[in-house]
Amino acid sequence: MKKTSAILMSGLVVMLLTGEPLQALEKSSTVDEGMVSTLSSAQASTLIPLRQVAESIGAKVTWNRSKGIVSIKRGTQQWQLKLGSRKTEINGSLFMMEKPPTIKKEQLHVPLHALNKALRVNISWNAATGISIPQSDVTTRGSYFIRLIIDGEGREARNILSNNLRKAMSEEALIQLGKEYQSAYGQLDTLQDISVNQSSVHNNVHLTYVLPSGKPLSIMLRFDHSGKIDDLFIPTVFPDTYKHPAYDNPDEYIDQEVTIGEGTFALPGTLTIPKGKGPFPAVVLVHGSGPNDRDNSIGGAKTFRDLAVGLAKHNIAVLRYEKRTREHALKSDRAFLTVKEETVDDALAAVKRLQEDPHIDANRIFMLGHSQGGMLVPRILEQDRSASIHGAILMAGPSKPLEDIMLWQYEHMLESVQRNGAPSEQVSGVEQQLAFFKSQFDLVKDPAFSPNKGLPGFRLPHPEWWYDFRNYYGGELAKKQSIPMFIAQGDNDIQVSADNLNGWKQALAKRDNVTYKLYPKLNHLFVLSDAESTGAEYMLPGNIPFNVIQDFANWINQQ
């Protein structure tokens, strides 16, 4: 079974360079599910098969035969009706239907208008062709699409896709996707919550299902502005415990929604602009591995948001954006993907966006990369043909190849669980993970490794990505470059050990415009942790200390 890039970057690389082994769902506000239709004579007279129509748009239908009561739930909408009675209840309030429920051909039929009002949807019905959903009702189209792929209706599901996604997803691929979901999660038949938010690129519909296990599953459907599904993403959801730092003063900055790049892989982003007279120096923030959001949200931390509001206090603008493998997960998974497509191209597109902004000093644009994004800064600088980047900051950037860091992480994880007396089944699980990655590590290091298929036995996604990135030492590129750098590292980092800072120092020993700083007690997210970092503390509220932001701002202003 083919794994997606999102799975690669948030599953197999869970304790890796992700900058986010734990991924929090981006915030969205709950809204009415769709457009509530108005009563028309056609809707009042149209009777529809209740179970067939309701279940096709994600509703759960239950029947109490002894009491003659039918209950329908879709998201927060609960509708209860009784055979032979026009009286129904919507979320506990009385609602009179135009006609009582009627049994026809052994199916319970209700007026179309009643269903639209009760479930807050806007559908039409034709006995020959089934339901029709307007493009404006994206929440209903979203739940309908999920039901189609679960039921193996690939052709109809594909009709809802944008042209860009249709190029990546055949009917067979959609059917396979539905099978993968059912295999991984079980039947998706209880839609618990529906919400939607809008970015500069997509209308994002969040559907939260209750799995047979009782656990929630969130699916994010990304609609283009014509009402077509342009991508789909399943985020790893953890409680968002983030708290705004004391240095966050909304009166000092403006957050502006922007678009990075154009075309198939355009990305929504936020440009934080200090209030006052510009133009201002600006920083582009580059994610670590994993399908990260623009804030780099990880449990109780939002590293990139902290940087944006903190640097704004020093009259420095900051541009952050959704990562390509998050905003365009399916399309990225089915496209040729190396670190160039995953990271480098979008970072340079962000620089271009800043150059065109009248609030920004185009001669003072800086790059800040975290974790894998940090180690890729030299690659980004190499591709900056117009020399548009004035300086660069690396936060927790490995000085060793990715695969070497990953192997160390698994070995370190095994040592940790053994040292702490973990249960035997947990130790066994880590041993299996280490053994699996060691087998993949050996294949990646093999000189015969192919960018097309890897080697026999290679099971990680995108062999072209691994081929492009293997044996990569950022210092080998950086030693030939002249752009000023600030390389920062926390000494309590479980994902990128503090000795990586020494690796950069050794590689760049002949350069005289590189600043290095090791921060005591800071973990991989640059959050203070008095105890030894295990990654568990990522779930606790934490912010970048202001002295770190002060150091970055002082360095930027000195360049």
C-alpha positions as CSV (number, residue, x, y, z in Angstrom):
1,M,0.0,0.0,0.0
2,K,1.4,3.4,-1.0
3,K,2.0,5.7,1.9
4,T,1.5,9.5,1.6
5,S,4.2,12.1,2.1
6,A,2.2,13.2,5.2
7,I,2.6,9.7,6.6
8,L,6.3,9.8,5.8
9,M,6.9,13.0,7.5
10,S,4.7,12.6,10.6
11,G,4.8,8.8,11.0
12,L,8.1,7.2,10.2
13,V,9.9,10.5,11.0
14,V,7.9,10.9,14.3
15,M,11.0,11.4,16.5
16,L,13.0,12.9,13.7
17,L,13.7,16.3,12.3
18,T,10.1,17.1,12.0
19,G,10.2,20.0,14.3
20,E,6.8,18.4,15.0
21,P,6.6,14.8,16.0
22,L,3.2,15.8,17.3
23,Q,1.0,17.8,15.0
24,A,-1.9,20.0,16.2
25,L,-4.8,20.7,14.0
26,E,-4.9,24.3,12.9
27,K,-7.6,26.4,14.6
28,S,-11.0,26.8,12.8
29,S,-14.3,28.2,14.0
30,T,-17.4,26.1,13.9
31,V,-20.0,27.3,11.5
32,D,-23.4,26.2,10.2
33,E,-23.0,23.1,8.1
34,G,-23.9,24.4,4.7
35,M,-26.6,26.8,3.6
36,V,-30.1,26.4,5.1
37,S,-32.5,26.2,2.2
38,T,-35.7,28.2,2.0
39,L,-39.0,26.5,1.5
40,S,-40.2,26.2,-2.1
41,S,-43.3,24.4,-3.4
42,A,-41.1,21.9,-5.2
43,Q,-39.2,21.0,-2.0
44,A,-42.4,20.9,0.0
45,S,-43.9,18.3,-2.3
46,T,-40.7,16.3,-2.9
47,L,-40.4,13.2,-0.8
48,I,-37.0,11.6,-0.5
49,P,-35.8,8.2,0.9
50,L,-34.5,9.4,4.3
51,R,-31.8,6.8,5.1
52,Q,-30.4,6.7,1.5
53,V,-30.1,10.5,1.3
54,A,-29.1,11.2,4.9
55,E,-26.3,8.6,5.0
56,S,-24.9,9.8,1.6
57,I,-24.1,13.2,3.2
58,G,-22.5,11.7,6.3
59,A,-25.6,11.5,8.6
60,K,-26.1,8.6,11.1
61,V,-29.6,7.2,11.0
62,T,-30.9,5.0,13.8
63,W,-34.3,3.3,14.1
64,N,-36.1,2.5,17.3
65,R,-38.7,0.0,15.9
66,S,-40.6,-0.5,19.2
67,K,-41.3,3.2,19.6
68,G,-41.4,4.1,15.8
69,I,-38.8,6.8,16.3
70,V,-36.1,7.6,13.8
71,S,-33.0,9.6,14.9
72,I,-30.7,11.4,12.5
73,K,-27.4,13.0,13.5
74,R,-25.0,14.9,11.3
75,G,-22.4,17.0,13.1
76,T,-24.1,19.0,15.8
77,Q,-27.5,18.6,14.2
78,Q,-29.8,16.1,15.7
79,W,-33.2,15.4,14.2
80,Q,-35.8,13.1,15.7
81,L,-39.1,12.1,14.0
82,K,-41.9,9.6,14.6
83,L,-43.9,7.6,12.1
84,G,-47.2,9.1,11.3
85,S,-46.5,12.4,12.9
86,R,-45.6,15.8,11.4
87,K,-44.1,16.8,14.8
88,T,-40.3,16.5,14.8
89,E,-37.5,17.8,17.0
90,I,-34.4,19.6,15.8
91,N,-31.8,19.8,18.6
92,G,-34.7,19.5,21.1
93,S,-36.9,22.2,19.5
94,L,-40.2,21.5,17.8
95,F,-40.3,21.5,14.0
96,M,-43.5,20.8,12.1
97,M,-43.0,19.0,8.7
98,E,-45.2,19.7,5.8
99,K,-46.1,16.0,5.6
100,P,-45.7,13.1,8.0
101,P,-43.1,10.4,7.2
102,T,-44.4,8.0,4.7
103,I,-43.2,4.4,3.9
104,K,-42.9,3.8,0.2
105,K,-41.3,0.6,-1.2
106,E,-40.2,-0.4,2.3
107,Q,-38.3,2.9,2.7
108,L,-39.1,5.8,4.9
109,H,-39.7,9.0,2.9
110,V,-39.7,12.6,4.3
111,P,-40.1,16.0,2.6
112,L,-36.9,17.3,1.1
113,H,-37.4,20.7,2.7
114,A,-37.6,19.1,6.2
115,L,-34.2,17.3,5.7
116,N,-32.5,20.4,4.4
117,K,-33.7,22.5,7.4
118,A,-33.0,19.8,10.0
119,L,-29.5,19.0,8.8
120,R,-28.7,22.5,7.6
121,V,-27.8,21.4,4.1
122,N,-28.9,22.6,0.7
123,I,-29.5,19.6,-1.6
124,S,-31.8,18.7,-4.4
125,W,-33.2,15.3,-5.2
126,N,-34.1,13.4,-8.4
127,A,-35.2,9.8,-8.2
128,A,-33.3,8.9,-11.3
129,T,-30.0,10.7,-10.7
130,G,-29.9,11.0,-6.9
131,I,-28.9,14.0,-4.9
132,S,-27.4,17.3,-6.3
133,I,-25.4,19.6,-4.1
134,P,-24.6,23.2,-5.1
135,Q,-20.9,24.2,-5.2
136,S,-21.5,26.8,-2.6
137,D,-22.4,24.1,0.0
138,V,-18.8,22.9,0.5
139,T,-19.5,21.2,3.8
140,T,-22.2,18.9,2.4
141,R,-20.1,18.3,-0.7
142,G,-17.2,17.3,1.5
143,S,-19.1,14.7,3.5
144,Y,-20.7,13.4,0.3
145,F,-17.3,13.0,-1.2
146,I,-16.0,10.9,1.8
147,R,-19.1,8.7,1.5
148,L,-18.5,8.2,-2.2
149,I,-14.9,7.0,-1.8
150,I,-15.8,4.8,1.1
151,D,-18.5,3.2,-1.0
152,G,-16.1,2.8,-3.9
153,E,-17.9,5.3,-6.2
154,G,-14.8,6.5,-7.8
155,R,-16.3,8.0,-10.9
156,E,-18.8,10.2,-9.1
157,A,-16.2,11.2,-6.5
158,R,-13.8,12.3,-9.2
159,N,-16.4,14.6,-10.7
160,I,-16.1,16.7,-7.5
161,L,-12.3,17.2,-7.9
162,S,-10.5,20.2,-9.3
163,N,-8.7,19.8,-12.6
164,N,-5.3,19.8,-10.7
165,L,-6.4,17.0,-8.4
166,R,-8.0,15.1,-11.2
167,K,-4.6,14.9,-12.9
168,A,-3.2,13.2,-9.8
169,M,-6.2,11.0,-8.8
170,S,-7.8,8.5,-11.1
171,E,-11.1,6.7,-10.3
172,E,-9.1,3.7,-9.2
173,A,-6.9,5.8,-7.0
174,L,-9.9,7.3,-5.2
175,I,-11.4,3.8,-4.7
176,Q,-8.1,2.7,-3.3
177,L,-8.0,5.7,-1.0
178,G,-11.4,4.8,0.4
179,K,-10.1,1.2,1.1
180,E,-7.0,2.5,2.8
181,Y,-9.1,4.7,5.1
182,Q,-11.4,1.8,6.0
183,S,-8.4,-0.4,6.6
184,A,-6.6,2.1,8.7
185,Y,-9.5,3.6,10.7
186,G,-12.7,1.4,10.3
187,Q,-16.1,2.6,9.1
188,L,-16.5,6.3,8.9
189,D,-20.2,6.5,9.6
190,T,-20.6,8.9,12.5
191,L,-19.9,12.5,11.6
192,Q,-19.4,14.3,14.9
193,D,-18.4,17.8,13.9
194,I,-18.1,20.1,10.9
195,S,-16.3,23.4,10.6
196,V,-14.9,25.5,7.8
197,N,-12.3,28.3,7.4
198,Q,-11.0,30.1,4.5
199,S,-7.4,30.9,3.4
200,S,-6.1,32.8,0.4
201,V,-5.9,29.5,-1.5
202,H,-8.6,27.2,-0.2
203,N,-11.9,26.9,1.6
204,N,-11.0,24.3,4.3
205,V,-13.7,21.9,5.4
206,H,-12.9,20.0,8.6
207,L,-14.9,16.8,9.1
208,T,-14.5,15.0,12.4
209,Y,-15.7,11.4,12.5
210,V,-16.0,9.1,15.5
211,L,-14.3,5.8,14.8
212,P,-15.5,2.4,15.9
213,S,-12.7,2.6,18.5
214,G,-14.4,5.7,19.9
215,K,-11.4,7.9,18.9
216,P,-11.9,11.0,16.6
217,L,-10.6,11.2,13.1
218,S,-10.3,14.6,11.4
219,I,-10.3,14.9,7.7
220,M,-9.5,18.2,6.0
221,L,-10.9,18.8,2.5
222,R,-9.5,21.7,0.6
223,F,-11.9,23.3,-1.8
224,D,-10.9,25.7,-4.5
225,H,-12.9,28.9,-4.8
226,S,-15.1,27.3,-7.5
227,G,-16.4,24.7,-5.1
228,K,-14.2,21.8,-6.3
229,I,-12.1,19.6,-4.0
230,D,-8.4,20.5,-4.6
231,D,-6.8,18.3,-1.9
232,L,-7.3,16.3,1.2
233,F,-5.3,16.0,4.3
234,I,-5.6,14.0,7.6
235,P,-3.7,15.9,10.3
236,T,-2.4,14.3,13.4
237,V,-4.6,15.8,16.1
238,F,-3.4,16.6,19.6
239,P,-4.9,19.1,22.1
240,D,-3.9,22.6,21.3
241,T,-2.6,23.9,24.6
242,Y,-0.7,26.9,23.2
243,K,-0.8,30.2,25.2
244,H,0.3,33.5,23.8
245,P,3.6,34.7,25.1
246,A,3.8,37.7,27.3
247,Y,5.7,39.6,24.6
248,D,2.7,39.3,22.1
249,N,1.1,42.7,21.8
250,P,-1.5,42.8,18.9
251,D,-1.3,46.6,18.9
252,E,2.2,46.4,17.6
253,Y,1.6,44.5,14.3
254,I,-0.8,43.6,11.6
255,D,-1.3,40.0,10.3
256,Q,-2.0,40.0,6.6
257,E,-3.3,36.9,4.7
258,V,-1.1,36.4,1.6
259,T,-0.4,33.9,-1.1
260,I,3.0,32.3,-1.8
261,G,3.6,31.2,-5.4
262,E,0.9,30.6,-8.0
263,G,-0.7,27.8,-9.9
264,T,-1.1,24.2,-8.7
265,F,1.0,24.5,-5.5
266,A,0.2,28.0,-4.4
267,L,0.3,28.3,-0.6
268,P,-1.6,30.5,1.9
269,G,0.5,32.4,4.4
270,T,0.6,35.2,7.0
271,L,2.8,38.3,6.7
272,T,3.2,39.9,10.1
273,I,4.0,43.6,9.5
274,P,5.1,45.9,12.4
275,K,3.0,49.0,12.8
276,G,4.8,52.2,12.0
277,K,6.8,53.6,9.2
278,G,8.5,51.1,6.9
279,P,9.9,49.6,4.8
280,F,11.0,46.9,7.3
281,P,13.5,44.1,7.1
282,A,11.8,40.8,6.8
283,V,12.3,37.1,7.6
284,V,11.0,34.0,5.8
285,L,10.4,31.0,8.1
286,V,11.2,27.6,6.7
287,H,9.6,24.5,8.2
288,G,11.3,21.3,9.4
289,S,10.2,18.0,8.0
290,G,6.5,17.0,8.3
291,P,3.3,18.5,7.0
292,N,3.6,21.6,9.1
293,D,1.2,24.5,9.3
294,R,2.3,28.1,9.1
295,D,2.6,28.5,12.9
296,N,4.7,25.3,13.2
297,S,2.0,24.1,15.7
298,I,3.1,21.3,17.9
299,G,0.9,20.7,21.0
300,G,1.6,23.6,23.3
301,A,4.1,25.4,21.0
302,K,3.7,27.5,17.9
303,T,7.3,28.3,17.2
304,F,6.8,30.3,14.1
305,R,4.0,32.4,15.5
306,D,6.2,33.3,18.5
307,L,8.9,34.4,16.2
308,A,6.5,36.5,14.1
309,V,5.0,38.4,17.0
310,G,8.3,38.6,18.9
311,L,10.3,40.0,15.9
312,A,7.5,42.5,15.2
313,K,8.4,44.2,18.5
314,H,11.8,45.0,16.9
315,N,10.3,46.3,13.7
316,I,11.0,43.2,11.7
317,A,8.4,41.7,9.5
318,V,7.9,37.9,9.2
319,L,6.4,35.7,6.5
320,R,5.2,32.2,7.4
321,Y,3.1,29.8,5.3
322,E,1.5,26.4,5.1
323,K,4.0,23.7,4.0
324,R,3.3,22.2,0.6
325,T,2.9,18.7,1.9
326,R,0.2,19.9,4.2
327,E,-1.7,22.3,1.9
328,H,-1.4,20.0,-1.2
329,A,-0.9,16.6,0.5
330,L,-2.4,14.3,-2.2
331,K,-1.0,16.2,-5.1
332,S,2.4,16.2,-3.5
333,D,2.3,12.5,-2.8
334,R,1.5,11.7,-6.4
335,A,4.1,14.1,-7.9
336,F,7.8,14.0,-8.2
337,L,9.0,15.2,-4.8
338,T,12.5,16.1,-3.7
339,V,13.6,18.6,-1.1
340,K,13.6,21.1,-4.0
341,E,9.8,20.8,-4.5
342,E,9.1,20.2,-0.9
343,T,11.0,23.1,0.6
344,V,13.4,25.1,-1.6
345,D,11.1,26.3,-4.3
346,D,8.5,27.6,-1.8
347,A,11.0,29.3,0.3
348,L,12.3,31.2,-2.7
349,A,8.8,32.0,-3.8
350,A,8.2,33.5,-0.3
351,V,11.3,35.7,-0.8
352,K,9.9,36.9,-4.1
353,R,6.6,37.7,-2.5
354,L,8.4,39.9,0.1
355,Q,10.4,41.7,-2.6
356,E,7.1,42.8,-4.2
357,D,5.6,44.1,-1.0
358,P,5.9,47.9,-0.4
359,H,6.1,47.4,3.4
360,I,9.3,45.4,3.0
361,D,12.9,46.5,2.5
362,A,13.8,44.3,-0.5
363,N,17.5,44.6,0.3
364,R,17.1,43.2,3.8
365,I,15.4,39.9,3.4
366,F,16.5,37.0,5.7
367,M,15.9,33.3,5.8
368,L,15.2,31.4,9.1
369,G,15.1,27.6,8.9
370,H,14.1,25.3,11.8
371,S,15.3,21.7,12.0
372,Q,15.3,20.2,8.5
373,G,14.6,23.7,7.2
374,G,17.7,24.8,8.9
375,M,19.9,22.2,7.4
376,L,18.5,23.1,4.0
377,V,19.3,26.8,4.3
378,P,22.6,26.4,2.3
379,R,20.6,24.6,-0.4
380,I,18.2,27.5,-0.5
381,L,21.0,30.0,-0.7
382,E,22.6,28.0,-3.5
383,Q,19.4,28.2,-5.5
384,D,19.0,32.0,-4.8
385,R,20.3,33.0,-8.2
386,S,19.4,36.6,-7.8
387,A,21.2,36.9,-4.4
388,S,18.0,38.2,-2.8
389,I,18.7,36.8,0.7
390,H,20.8,39.0,3.0
391,G,21.4,36.6,5.8
392,A,20.3,33.4,7.4
393,I,19.4,31.9,10.8
394,L,19.5,28.2,11.5
395,M,17.6,26.9,14.5
396,A,18.3,23.3,15.5
397,G,19.7,22.6,12.1
398,P,21.5,19.2,11.8
399,S,25.0,19.3,10.5
400,K,24.9,15.6,9.6
401,P,22.8,13.8,6.9
402,L,19.2,13.3,7.6
403,E,19.4,9.5,7.6
404,D,22.3,9.5,10.1
405,I,20.3,11.7,12.5
406,M,17.2,9.4,12.1
407,L,19.3,6.3,12.9
408,W,20.7,8.1,16.0
409,Q,17.2,9.0,17.1
410,Y,16.0,5.5,17.0
411,E,19.0,4.2,18.8
412,H,18.7,6.9,21.4
413,M,15.0,6.1,21.8
414,L,15.8,2.4,22.5
415,E,18.5,3.3,25.0
416,S,16.0,5.6,26.7
417,V,13.2,3.1,27.1
418,Q,15.6,0.4,28.3
419,R,17.2,2.8,30.8
420,N,13.9,3.9,32.2
421,G,12.6,0.4,32.6
422,A,9.8,0.6,30.1
423,P,7.4,-2.4,29.7
424,S,8.8,-5.2,27.6
425,E,6.2,-4.7,24.9
426,Q,7.2,-1.1,24.5
427,V,10.9,-2.0,24.3
428,S,10.1,-4.6,21.7
429,G,8.1,-2.1,19.7
430,V,11.1,0.3,19.6
431,E,13.4,-2.5,18.7
432,Q,11.2,-3.3,15.7
433,Q,11.2,0.3,14.6
434,L,14.9,0.5,14.9
435,A,15.4,-2.7,12.9
436,F,13.1,-1.5,10.2
437,F,14.8,1.8,9.8
438,K,18.2,0.2,9.9
439,S,17.2,-1.9,7.0
440,Q,16.0,1.2,5.1
441,F,19.1,3.1,6.2
442,D,21.4,0.5,4.7
443,L,19.5,0.7,1.4
444,V,19.6,4.5,1.2
445,K,23.4,4.4,1.8
446,D,24.0,1.8,-0.9
447,P,25.7,3.4,-3.9
448,A,23.3,1.4,-6.2
449,F,20.2,3.2,-4.7
450,S,18.0,4.4,-7.5
451,P,15.9,7.6,-7.5
452,N,13.2,5.7,-9.4
453,K,12.6,2.6,-7.2
454,G,15.3,2.7,-4.6
455,L,16.4,-0.9,-4.2
456,P,14.5,-4.2,-3.6
457,G,13.1,-4.0,0.0
458,F,12.9,-0.2,0.1
459,R,9.5,0.6,1.6
460,L,9.7,4.3,2.3
461,P,7.8,6.7,0.0
462,H,9.4,8.9,-2.6
463,P,12.8,7.2,-3.3
464,E,13.6,10.3,-5.4
465,W,13.4,12.4,-2.2
466,W,15.8,10.1,-0.3
467,Y,18.1,9.9,-3.2
468,D,18.3,13.7,-3.4
469,F,18.8,14.2,0.3
470,R,21.1,11.3,1.3
471,N,24.6,12.0,2.4
472,Y,23.7,15.7,2.5
473,Y,26.1,17.9,4.7
474,G,24.8,21.5,4.8
475,G,28.2,22.7,5.9
476,E,29.9,21.5,2.7
477,L,27.7,24.0,0.8
478,A,27.9,26.7,3.4
479,K,31.7,26.8,3.6
480,K,31.7,28.0,0.0
481,Q,29.1,30.7,0.7
482,S,29.4,34.2,2.0
483,I,26.0,35.1,3.3
484,P,26.1,35.9,7.1
485,M,24.7,33.2,9.3
486,F,23.5,32.8,12.9
487,I,23.4,29.2,14.0
488,A,21.4,28.5,17.2
489,Q,21.0,25.3,19.1
490,G,19.3,24.2,22.3
491,D,21.3,21.9,24.6
492,N,18.2,19.9,25.6
493,D,17.2,18.7,22.2
494,I,16.1,15.1,21.8
495,Q,15.8,15.3,18.1
496,V,19.0,17.2,17.0
497,S,21.7,16.7,19.6
498,A,23.8,19.7,20.8
499,D,27.0,18.3,19.2
500,N,25.5,19.3,15.8
501,L,26.5,22.9,16.6
502,N,30.1,21.7,16.7
503,G,29.6,20.1,13.3
504,W,28.7,23.5,11.9
505,K,31.7,25.1,13.6
506,Q,34.1,22.6,12.2
507,A,32.7,22.9,8.7
508,L,32.7,26.7,8.7
509,A,35.9,27.2,10.6
510,K,37.4,29.4,7.9
511,R,34.4,31.7,7.8
512,D,34.4,34.9,9.9
513,N,30.8,36.0,9.5
514,V,29.0,33.1,11.3
515,T,27.6,33.5,14.8
516,Y,27.0,30.5,17.0
517,K,25.0,30.2,20.2
518,L,24.0,27.3,22.4
519,Y,21.0,27.9,24.6
520,P,20.8,26.1,28.0
521,K,17.7,23.9,28.7
522,L,16.0,24.7,25.4
523,N,14.5,21.7,23.6
524,H,14.0,21.1,19.9
525,L,11.1,23.7,19.8
526,F,13.3,26.2,21.5
527,V,11.1,26.0,24.6
528,L,12.6,25.8,28.1
529,S,12.5,22.4,29.7
530,D,14.2,21.9,33.1
531,A,13.9,18.1,32.8
532,E,15.6,16.0,30.1
533,S,13.6,16.4,26.9
534,T,11.6,13.3,25.9
535,G,9.2,15.0,23.5
536,A,6.3,14.5,26.0
537,E,6.8,18.1,27.1
538,Y,5.8,19.3,23.7
539,M,2.2,18.9,24.8
540,L,2.7,21.5,27.6
541,P,2.2,25.2,26.9
542,G,5.6,26.8,26.0
543,N,7.0,29.7,24.1
544,I,10.4,30.8,22.7
545,P,12.1,32.8,25.4
546,F,12.2,36.5,24.6
547,N,16.0,36.6,25.0
548,V,16.3,34.3,22.0
549,I,14.1,36.6,19.9
550,Q,16.1,39.5,21.2
551,D,19.3,37.8,20.0
552,F,17.9,37.2,16.5
553,A,16.6,40.7,16.2
554,N,19.9,42.3,17.3
555,W,21.8,40.1,14.8
556,I,19.4,41.0,12.0
557,N,19.6,44.7,12.8
558,Q,23.4,44.5,12.7
559,Q,23.6,43.1,9.2
